[in-house]
């Protein structure tokens, strides 16, 4: 596994989570940009990065980069 691929997984998942939050709208007229939804998608992406890195620690060889990812998120 590579670190750019890890970053791409987190980025794509964050965008998908942002998009999925709009599925909860009643009418298309109610769809508008929401800073709160953006913040929540970024927060969920950060938590997902911590969880994924915790479970896949051994798959990524550079322990310093792994720790830096966790420090950057936490």
C-alpha positions in Angstrom: 0.0 0.0 0.0 1.2 3.5 -0.7 0.6 6.7 1.1 -0.9 8.6 -1.9 -3.4 5.8 -2.3 -4.3 6.1 1.4 -4.8 9.9 0.9 -6.9 9.2 -2.1 -9.1 6.7 -0.2 -9.7 9.3 2.5 -10.3 12.2 0.1 -12.8 10.2 -2.0 -14.6 8.9 1.1 -14.9 12.4 2.5 -16.4 13.7 -0.8 -18.8 10.8 -0.9 -19.9 11.4 2.7 -20.5 15.1 1.9 -22.6 14.1 -1.0 -24.5 11.4 1.0 -25.5 14.1 3.6 -27.7 15.7 0.9 -29.8 12.5 0.5 -31.6 13.5 3.6 -33.3 16.5 1.9 -37.0 16.5 1.3 -37.0 18.5 -1.9 -34.4 19.5 -4.5 -35.1 23.1 -3.7 -33.7 22.5 -0.2 -30.3 21.5 -1.6 -27.8 24.3 -1.0 -24.2 24.6 0.2 -23.9 24.1 3.9 -20.7 24.9 5.8 -21.9 22.6 8.6 -22.1 19.7 6.2 -18.7 20.4 4.8 -17.2 20.5 8.4 -19.0 17.3 9.3 -17.7 15.5 6.1 -14.1 16.7 6.9 -14.5 15.6 10.5 -15.7 12.1 9.5 -12.9 11.8 7.0 -10.4 12.7 9.7 -11.8 10.1 12.1 -11.9 7.5 9.3 -8.2 8.2 8.6 -7.3 7.5 12.3 -9.4 4.3 12.3 -8.0 3.1 9.0 -4.4 3.9 10.0 -4.9 2.1 13.4 -6.1 -1.0 11.7 -3.6 -1.0 8.8 -0.5 0.2 10.7 1.5 -2.8 9.6 0.6 -2.4 6.0 2.4 0.9 5.7 6.2 0.5 6.2 7.3 4.0 7.4 6.4 4.3 11.1 7.3 8.0 11.2 4.9 8.9 8.4 2.2 6.8 10.1 2.7 8.7 13.3 2.8 12.0 11.5 -0.6 11.2 9.9 -2.1 10.4 13.3 -0.6 13.5 14.8 -1.8 15.7 12.0 -5.4 14.4 12.4 -5.4 14.4 16.2 
